[in-house]
Amino acid sequence: MELEEGMVRKIAISAGAVGLFVAAVVGIGTTYNDGGLGSAGGLALVGSIVLFILVMAGVGFLLAD
């Protein structure tokens, strides 16, 4: 199965964005872990989810044909 032109670039950019999100979640979990996530960690986690949604929307607009 062959990929269309530019599809590899789209896959790489999308996978990179997801990788950054996973790294952010792991970083938040590591930073704010005091026997539990706590309110500050929860807020940071919600912020990272919102940022991920906005970044993926931006990536979608950027990569739209």
DRENLUMKOL-607789 format. One record per atom (N, C-alpha, C): residue number from 1; residue in three letters; atom name; x, y, z. Coordinates in nm, 2 decimals, decimal comma, padded with zeros to 4 digits. Example, Ala and Ser with C-alpha at 12.3 -4.5 7.8 and 13.67 -1.06 7.14 Angstrom:
! residues 2
1 ALA N 01,32 -00,57 00,78;
1 ALA CA 01,23 -00,45 00,78;
1 ALA C 01,32 -00,33 00,78;
2 SER N 01,28 -00,22 00,71;
2 SER CA 01,37 -00,11 00,71;
2 SER C 01,29 00,00 00,79;
! end
This chain:
! residues 65
1 MET N 00,08 -00,12 00,00;
1 MET CA 00,00 00,00 00,00;
1 MET C 00,09 00,12 00,00;
2 GLU N 00,07 00,21 -00,10;
2 GLU CA 00,15 00,33 -00,11;
2 GLU C 00,08 00,45 -00,05;
3 LEU N 00,16 00,54 00,01;
3 LEU CA 00,10 00,66 00,07;
3 LEU C 00,10 00,77 -00,03;
4 GLU N 00,00 00,86 -00,02;
4 GLU CA 00,00 00,97 -00,11;
4 GLU C 00,11 01,07 -00,07;
5 GLU N 00,14 01,16 -00,17;
5 GLU CA 00,24 01,26 -00,14;
5 GLU C 00,20 01,34 -00,02;
6 GLY N 00,29 01,37 00,07;
6 GLY CA 00,27 01,45 00,18;
6 GLY C 00,21 01,37 00,30;
7 MET N 00,16 01,25 00,28;
7 MET CA 00,09 01,18 00,39;
7 MET C 00,19 01,14 00,50;
8 VAL N 00,31 01,11 00,46;
8 VAL CA 00,41 01,08 00,56;
8 VAL C 00,44 01,20 00,65;
9 ARG N 00,45 01,32 00,59;
9 ARG CA 00,47 01,44 00,66;
9 ARG C 00,35 01,46 00,76;
10 LYS N 00,23 01,44 00,71;
10 LYS CA 00,11 01,46 00,80;
10 LYS C 00,11 01,36 00,91;
11 ILE N 00,15 01,24 00,89;
11 ILE CA 00,15 01,14 00,99;
11 ILE C 00,26 01,18 01,09;
12 ALA N 00,38 01,22 01,05;
12 ALA CA 00,49 01,26 01,14;
12 ALA C 00,45 01,38 01,22;
13 ILE N 00,39 01,48 01,17;
13 ILE CA 00,35 01,60 01,24;
13 ILE C 00,24 01,56 01,35;
14 SER N 00,15 01,48 01,31;
14 SER CA 00,04 01,44 01,40;
14 SER C 00,10 01,35 01,51;
15 ALA N 00,18 01,26 01,48;
15 ALA CA 00,24 01,17 01,58;
15 ALA C 00,33 01,25 01,67;
16 GLY N 00,40 01,35 01,62;
16 GLY CA 00,48 01,44 01,71;
16 GLY C 00,40 01,52 01,80;
17 ALA N 00,29 01,57 01,76;
17 ALA CA 00,20 01,64 01,85;
17 ALA C 00,14 01,55 01,96;
18 VAL N 00,11 01,43 01,93;
18 VAL CA 00,06 01,34 02,03;
18 VAL C 00,17 01,30 02,12;
19 GLY N 00,29 01,28 02,07;
19 GLY CA 00,41 01,25 02,16;
19 GLY C 00,44 01,37 02,25;
20 LEU N 00,42 01,49 02,21;
20 LEU CA 00,44 01,60 02,30;
20 LEU C 00,34 01,61 02,41;
21 PHE N 00,21 01,57 02,37;
21 PHE CA 00,11 01,57 02,47;
21 PHE C 00,13 01,46 02,58;
22 VAL N 00,18 01,34 02,53;
22 VAL CA 00,21 01,23 02,63;
22 VAL C 00,32 01,27 02,72;
23 ALA N 00,42 01,34 02,66;
23 ALA CA 00,54 01,39 02,74;
23 ALA C 00,49 01,49 02,84;
24 ALA N 00,40 01,58 02,80;
24 ALA CA 00,35 01,68 02,90;
24 ALA C 00,27 01,61 03,01;
25 VAL N 00,19 01,51 02,98;
25 VAL CA 00,11 01,44 03,08;
25 VAL C 00,21 01,37 03,18;
26 VAL N 00,31 01,31 03,13;
26 VAL CA 00,40 01,24 03,21;
26 VAL C 00,48 01,34 03,30;
27 GLY N 00,52 01,45 03,24;
27 GLY CA 00,59 01,56 03,31;
27 GLY C 00,50 01,61 03,42;
28 ILE N 00,37 01,64 03,40;
28 ILE CA 00,28 01,69 03,50;
28 ILE C 00,27 01,58 03,61;
29 GLY N 00,25 01,46 03,57;
29 GLY CA 00,24 01,35 03,67;
29 GLY C 00,36 01,34 03,76;
30 THR N 00,48 01,36 03,70;
30 THR CA 00,60 01,35 03,78;
30 THR C 00,62 01,48 03,87;
31 THR N 00,59 01,59 03,82;
31 THR CA 00,61 01,72 03,89;
31 THR C 00,51 01,73 04,00;
32 TYR N 00,39 01,70 03,98;
32 TYR CA 00,29 01,73 04,08;
32 TYR C 00,25 01,61 04,17;
33 ASN N 00,33 01,51 04,17;
33 ASN CA 00,29 01,38 04,24;
33 ASN C 00,34 01,40 04,38;
34 ASP N 00,25 01,43 04,47;
34 ASP CA 00,27 01,43 04,62;
34 ASP C 00,18 01,33 04,69;
35 GLY N 00,19 01,21 04,65;
35 GLY CA 00,09 01,11 04,70;
35 GLY C -00,04 01,12 04,63;
36 GLY N -00,05 01,19 04,53;
36 GLY CA -00,17 01,22 04,45;
36 GLY C -00,15 01,34 04,36;
37 LEU N -00,24 01,36 04,27;
37 LEU CA -00,21 01,47 04,18;
37 LEU C -00,24 01,61 04,24;
38 GLY N -00,34 01,62 04,33;
38 GLY CA -00,37 01,75 04,39;
38 GLY C -00,44 01,85 04,30;
39 SER N -00,48 01,96 04,35;
39 SER CA -00,55 02,05 04,27;
39 SER C -00,47 02,13 04,17;
40 ALA N -00,35 02,16 04,21;
40 ALA CA -00,26 02,23 04,11;
40 ALA C -00,22 02,14 03,99;
41 GLY N -00,20 02,01 04,03;
41 GLY CA -00,17 01,91 03,92;
41 GLY C -00,29 01,89 03,83;
42 GLY N -00,40 01,88 03,89;
42 GLY CA -00,53 01,86 03,82;
42 GLY C -00,55 01,98 03,72;
43 LEU N -00,53 02,10 03,77;
43 LEU CA -00,54 02,21 03,68;
43 LEU C -00,44 02,21 03,57;
44 ALA N -00,32 02,17 03,60;
44 ALA CA -00,22 02,16 03,49;
44 ALA C -00,26 02,06 03,39;
45 LEU N -00,31 01,95 03,44;
45 LEU CA -00,35 01,84 03,35;
45 LEU C -00,47 01,88 03,26;
46 VAL N -00,57 01,95 03,32;
46 VAL CA -00,68 02,00 03,23;
46 VAL C -00,62 02,11 03,13;
47 GLY N -00,53 02,19 03,18;
47 GLY CA -00,47 02,29 03,08;
47 GLY C -00,40 02,22 02,97;
48 SER N -00,33 02,11 03,00;
48 SER CA -00,26 02,04 02,89;
48 SER C -00,35 01,97 02,80;
49 ILE N -00,47 01,93 02,85;
49 ILE CA -00,57 01,87 02,76;
49 ILE C -00,63 01,97 02,67;
50 VAL N -00,66 02,09 02,72;
50 VAL CA -00,71 02,20 02,64;
50 VAL C -00,61 02,25 02,54;
51 LEU N -00,48 02,26 02,58;
51 LEU CA -00,38 02,30 02,49;
51 LEU C -00,36 02,19 02,38;
52 PHE N -00,37 02,06 02,41;
52 PHE CA -00,36 01,96 02,31;
52 PHE C -00,47 01,97 02,21;
53 ILE N -00,60 02,00 02,25;
53 ILE CA -00,71 02,01 02,16;
53 ILE C -00,69 02,13 02,07;
54 LEU N -00,64 02,24 02,12;
54 LEU CA -00,61 02,36 02,04;
54 LEU C -00,50 02,33 01,94;
55 VAL N -00,39 02,26 01,98;
55 VAL CA -00,28 02,23 01,89;
55 VAL C -00,33 02,14 01,78;
56 MET N -00,40 02,03 01,82;
56 MET CA -00,45 01,94 01,71;
56 MET C -00,54 02,01 01,61;
57 ALA N -00,62 02,10 01,66;
57 ALA CA -00,71 02,18 01,57;
57 ALA C -00,62 02,26 01,48;
58 GLY N -00,52 02,32 01,53;
58 GLY CA -00,43 02,40 01,45;
58 GLY C -00,35 02,32 01,35;
59 VAL N -00,31 02,20 01,39;
59 VAL CA -00,24 02,11 01,30;
59 VAL C -00,34 02,06 01,19;
60 GLY N -00,46 02,04 01,23;
60 GLY CA -00,56 02,00 01,13;
60 GLY C -00,58 02,11 01,02;
61 PHE N -00,59 02,23 01,06;
61 PHE CA -00,61 02,34 00,97;
61 PHE C -00,48 02,36 00,88;
62 LEU N -00,36 02,34 00,95;
62 LEU CA -00,24 02,35 00,88;
62 LEU C -00,22 02,25 00,77;
63 LEU N -00,26 02,13 00,80;
63 LEU CA -00,24 02,01 00,71;
63 LEU C -00,36 01,99 00,62;
64 ALA N -00,47 02,07 00,63;
64 ALA CA -00,58 02,05 00,54;
64 ALA C -00,54 02,07 00,39;
65 ASP N -00,60 01,99 00,31;
65 ASP CA -00,57 02,01 00,17;
65 ASP C -00,66 02,10 00,10;
! end
